[in-house]
Amino acid sequence: MSPEKILPTISGPEDLKKLSIKELAQLAAEIRARIIETVSRTGGHLASNLGVVELTLALHYVFDSPRDKIVWDVGHQCYTHKLLTGRQKEFSRLRQFGGLLGYPCREESEHDVYNTGHASTALSAALGLAVARDRNRENHNVIAVVGDGSLTGGVAYEALNQIGHLRERLIIVLNYNEMSISPNVGALSRYLSYLVSGQPYLRIKEQAKSVLRSIPKLGWPLIRAARALEDMIKKTFFPGIFFKELGIRYIGPIHGHSLHSLIEALENARNYPGPILIHCVTQKGRGYRPAQLDPEKFHSASPFNISTGQPLSPGKKMSYSRAFGEAVAELGRSDEKIIAITAAMTDGTGLNRFAEENPDRFFDVGIAEQHAVNFAAGLAIAGLKPVVAIYSTFLQRAYDQIFHEVCLMDLPVVFALDRAGIVGEDGPTHQGSNDIAYLRHLPNIILMAPKDENELRHMVYSAFRYGHPVAIRFPKGPGLGVPLDKEFRFIPAGQAELLRPGQDLLIAYGHVVSIALEAARKLQEEGLLLAVVNARFARPLDEIMLPELARKARVIFTLEEGVIEAGFGSAVREMLDRNQVYQPAFKSFGLPADIYPVGKPEEIRKVLGLDADSLAEAIRDFYKKQKLL
Ligand SMILES: Cc1ncc(C[n+]2csc(CCOP(=O)(O)OP(=O)(O)O)c2C)c(N)n1
């Protein structure tokens, strides 16, 4: 290995082409060290990125980006790509406020062809790019890089269907590591691992040969019959037959950490006239032992100590996800009808405890949000009590299923929308900003959001008893650290909670209740007395308490961590209108329907004026403008 560092000499992919394989291997080691060092400070998708260092080097070595277009599925594995495409200096501020996004970002670089964040989109986008290339009479390559986890998403099959139909020149790199975030699931995953092992075909072939050897005197007819049998076996078992039959040439499996094999395979694929899939076998967390041993923990890591792999500041307060997961596990112990469903996020949604205790009542359906909801509808119709735990941002995929398969039939499916509100470091594709707006108008649905982790437990309990579709939204990260009640308590649908009395009204929905209380305390010091209501429900609203308080108020403020358009504030306005309360001045605080910067949730809240100080200031200003002060 050269004592000189190579990485600082790489200002763009063209610099790679001058390197030998040995130098590329040294570069791979330097990139790994840089990624580990950076992510240990910033947090990020460590295991996935360490798994594709050689693959990314080989792609940029063989192809000519930005002329050739590389589309990353999910995009969480693009750190090496960023380091090779002119962003080394900025890399130290990965996922930090004002810094680099952890996903492809067209605004950052011409090498980022397609912004991603949600899974299973690369094949469709790449096909679009390939068709456009041909129509524009251009000649570049289009390469989609997709993980085996992302191949569990239905949209990937819709794309494969059309790719096999159109037979456009398109390269698919299947990054196979047997993992989604958790071990990958499903029949296709089983098929892919079968291809990698290759053993059944070899075993069957050996058995066929030995049968032939043991009966040599039967002659050609038998040999021909045996060959036909072998052909049939080959057809059934030969690697890649699934893709071949779809019209996609299959190459593999390839050692995904051998630069030599990767470069050779990609060079061969470069000139192939139709769709071609290269099946690369990689290892998540490659080169960093703690991540290799526990790729799930290091899929999306918070800052950690490099020598031990332990988080730098393990949270002391229970997270909302865990409070939810524990509540479902506790309720599941006495109610066998409860079934828990996740779309590839067992750990993230806190369902691991339930999964361990009830393997037969827990389903990881893969990255298949639409299917998860439809599947739950089937369970509910048969009298079971499904809870579908999906992050707010990912449930967007299943809007139609929630509407048609659940709400129209008024089925008692409980949706747990984790990561609702500002999510932070993962950037625009992961903000849980839209769920209030995309659910609020659906028939029969009950929408609720707890003020803290203890109330979340009571909401989970209550949700299973309403007999209607219910969506509970709660944020990423720690709760408030409040004590948890041992007994579950039923909260009647639509019942709000008055937390402090006052003349004018501040109605908050969900985890921002604590921000509303803090702002109200600050304003009280200045002599402004605001009543604070924990709305608990966005639908139905409390149509007894709220109109009564509203009639006495001069001003009503609403606060939510969701987009204001069609959000909670709008619901309150409509409710006042329904109850003929027209007098009070009205102001809603919430998220703009916009793209927020990347950074810590506190930083983003401050920029958007949703922290307690900014809120108090905005309320004070409003009073002044209305001449109420
Ligand atoms: C629609 C959607 N659902 C869930 C996720 C969360 N998620 C991010 S990466 C990932 C696993 C992806 O697995 P794979 O494609 O195999 O990539 P790997 O991390 O193994 O390299 C999941 C479930 C997502 N990004 N998009």
PDBQT file of the ligand as one rigid body, heavy atoms in Angstrom, charges set to zero:
ROOT
HETATM    1  C1  LIG A 701     -41.064   2.989   1.160  1.00  0.00    +0.000 C 
HETATM    2  C2  LIG A 701     -40.014   2.785   2.196  1.00  0.00    +0.000 A 
HETATM    3  N1  LIG A 701     -40.262   1.998   3.259  1.00  0.00    +0.000 NA
HETATM    4  C3  LIG A 701     -39.311   1.816   4.198  1.00  0.00    +0.000 A 
HETATM    5  C4  LIG A 701     -38.093   2.415   4.079  1.00  0.00    +0.000 A 
HETATM    6  C5  LIG A 701     -37.063   2.260   5.182  1.00  0.00    +0.000 C 
HETATM    7  N2  LIG A 701     -35.842   1.599   4.704  1.00  0.00    +0.000 N 
HETATM    8  C6  LIG A 701     -34.740   2.282   4.376  1.00  0.00    +0.000 A 
HETATM    9  S1  LIG A 701     -33.520   1.317   3.824  1.00  0.00    +0.000 SA
HETATM   10  C7  LIG A 701     -34.444  -0.065   4.059  1.00  0.00    +0.000 A 
HETATM   11  C8  LIG A 701     -33.862  -1.407   3.744  1.00  0.00    +0.000 C 
HETATM   12  C9  LIG A 701     -33.363  -1.456   2.361  1.00  0.00    +0.000 C 
HETATM   13  O1  LIG A 701     -32.762  -2.690   2.127  1.00  0.00    +0.000 OA
HETATM   14  P1  LIG A 701     -31.889  -2.883   0.825  1.00  0.00    +0.000 P 
HETATM   15  O2  LIG A 701     -32.563  -2.260  -0.324  1.00  0.00    +0.000 OA
HETATM   16  O3  LIG A 701     -31.555  -4.313   0.726  1.00  0.00    +0.000 OA
HETATM   17  O4  LIG A 701     -30.594  -2.022   1.113  1.00  0.00    +0.000 OA
HETATM   18  P2  LIG A 701     -29.389  -2.330   2.137  1.00  0.00    +0.000 P 
HETATM   19  O5  LIG A 701     -29.571  -1.357   3.258  1.00  0.00    +0.000 OA
HETATM   20  O6  LIG A 701     -29.489  -3.733   2.581  1.00  0.00    +0.000 OA
HETATM   21  O7  LIG A 701     -28.165  -2.050   1.393  1.00  0.00    +0.000 OA
HETATM   22  C10 LIG A 701     -35.702   0.246   4.550  1.00  0.00    +0.000 A 
HETATM   23  C11 LIG A 701     -36.745  -0.726   4.900  1.00  0.00    +0.000 C 
HETATM   24  C12 LIG A 701     -37.870   3.234   2.955  1.00  0.00    +0.000 A 
HETATM   25  N3  LIG A 701     -36.729   3.890   2.778  1.00  0.00    +0.000 N 
HETATM   26  N4  LIG A 701     -38.831   3.393   2.028  1.00  0.00    +0.000 NA
ENDROOT
TORSDOF 0
